[in-house]
């Protein structure tokens, strides 16, 4: 029969034996623990560290028996503790995510996202995809995770999936300039000029002063698209028959800039 794993003990050391000598001398001199200087604290801690470092498992057991060590058992958190009726109702109403229901905090989720962002920058799109797909499953209401996944899909030439993620990001955050521009560029790539111009215009309107690099890219794409459309209209008006379609910006692979890194 397998031995059950016991929780890792947290030990609290009482100052006894050799390590007491320095502290007792200081206390005898009328000093309180909070009045110790930094140098005195270092000396006391050094004595304790030296004693603990030389202790064997048998020494620890004997110290516990003598009352020199106090063992406090800390039980590991039970993931089922979060599955309360109240939390489940919050999940059903969208107040918390599945990851939060399982016990993952948003701080932990963003730490994973930061790691995934680094992978994206290194060109490790497959690994980054795995992380962000997990994040959007656990945290479906976070626009940043969807926007990053859209950028990753674009780099992997999964344009339909990328457009869907950008759309979700925009629904969750209607002021997400990057997602408007990235989706607009995908639409240009597939010849959807009217819808693409709507996205680019939305990005420009959100940043009329052009402070965001994404809105500057939107202006450049919109200008290039407008020029291509004007050229096509002029050709038709003059009766010129084009032997090949005019070149457009969308013939190039979309740049798919990632959203700004979460701080």
C-alpha positions, 0 to 999 in steps of 0.5 A: 500500500502506497504511503500517503503524502504528508503536508510539508511542515513549516518549522518555527525555531525557538532560540535555545542552546547555543543560539540563545547565548548571544540573544540572552546577553543582549536581553540581559543588557536591557535590550528588547528584540525590537531595539536590536541594531542591524549588526546585532540582528545579523549576529543572532541570525548567523548563530541560528543559521549555523546551528540549523545548517548542522542539524540532521533529521535525527537532531530535528526529531530530538529538538521537537521532543525537547520542545526546542522546535515547533512543527506547524503543519500547513495543509495544501489548498484544496482546489475543490474549496473554490467550487462553492455554490456561490462561486459557481453562480458567479461563473454562470453569470460571468462574474468570474472565469473558469480559471478563477473558479479553479483557484487561479488568480488573474496575477498568475494568469498574467504571469503566464501571458507574459511568458507567452508574449516572450515566446511570441517575440522569439518567433515560437508561435506554436508554444505561444499558441498553446499558452494563450489557447489555455488562457482564453479557455480559462479566462474567456472575458479578457480581451488581451488574451484574445488579441494576442491569440489573434496575432499568433494565429495570423503569424501561423497563417490561420487567418479565419481563426485570427479574425475571429479572435480579433472580433472577440477582443473588439467585442470585449474592448471596443477601444482596442485599436490594435485588434481593429487594425489587425482585423482590418489588414486581414480583411484587406488580405482577402479583398474585403475592402469595405469592411477593412476600411470600416475597421481602419476608420474605427482605429483612426477615430479612436486615436485622432492625434495619432499617438498610438503606433497602431493608428498610424499603421491604420492611416497608412493602410487606409491611404494605400487602399484608397489609392488602389481603389481610386486607380481601379475606378479611374481605369474603369472610367477611362475604359482601360481594360486591366490585364491583371488586378492592381496591386494592393497592400493586402497581397503582402502577409499581414503584420499582425502586431501584438497588443501592448504588453500587459504591465 
